[in-house]
Amino acid sequence: MTASSFRSTVRWFHIAVALFVGAYFYSPLHGIAWALQTIQFALIPLLLLSGLALWKQSIVMKWLK
């Protein structure tokens, strides 16, 4: 995987996860327990990891080689 394709893939993944988190805050899902747990334990960590991968792309690319 080239650096540009990795960055593009991670960027779109990051945007998609951020849209789900944003939709949670502005939708009626705010009061549902399973949605809160999904956001807290799955989507927020994925958002954090994808943000770190975008920030430290050179280190991640070294790990993937």
C-alpha positions in Angstrom: 0.0 0.0 0.0 1.4 3.3 -1.0 1.5 6.3 1.4 -1.1 8.2 -0.6 -3.6 5.4 -0.8 -3.1 4.7 3.0 -3.7 8.3 3.8 -6.8 8.5 1.6 -8.3 5.3 3.1 -7.7 6.3 6.7 -9.0 9.8 6.0 -12.3 8.6 4.6 -12.6 6.1 7.5 -11.9 8.9 9.9 -14.6 11.1 8.3 -17.2 8.2 8.3 -16.6 7.5 12.0 -16.8 11.2 12.8 -20.1 11.4 11.0 -21.5 8.6 13.1 -20.4 10.3 16.3 -21.9 13.6 15.1 -25.1 11.9 14.2 -25.3 10.5 17.7 -25.2 13.9 19.3 -27.8 15.4 17.0 -30.2 12.5 16.8 -32.7 10.8 19.1 -30.1 8.1 19.7 -28.7 10.2 22.5 -30.9 8.4 25.1 -30.3 4.8 24.0 -27.9 2.8 26.2 -26.5 0.6 23.4 -25.8 3.6 21.2 -23.9 5.3 24.0 -21.8 2.2 24.7 -21.0 1.8 21.0 -19.9 5.4 20.8 -17.8 5.2 24.0 -16.2 1.8 23.5 -15.9 1.4 19.7 -16.2 4.6 17.7 -14.3 7.0 19.9 -11.2 4.7 20.1 -11.4 4.1 16.4 -11.6 7.8 15.8 -8.6 8.3 18.0 -6.5 5.6 16.3 -7.3 6.8 12.8 -6.4 10.4 13.9 -3.1 9.1 15.3 -2.5 7.2 12.1 -3.0 10.3 10.0 -0.8 12.4 12.3 2.0 9.8 12.5 1.8 8.3 9.1 5.5 7.8 8.6 5.8 5.6 11.7 2.7 3.7 10.8 4.0 3.0 7.3 7.2 1.7 8.8 5.2 -0.7 10.9 3.2 -1.9 8.0 6.3 -2.8 5.9 
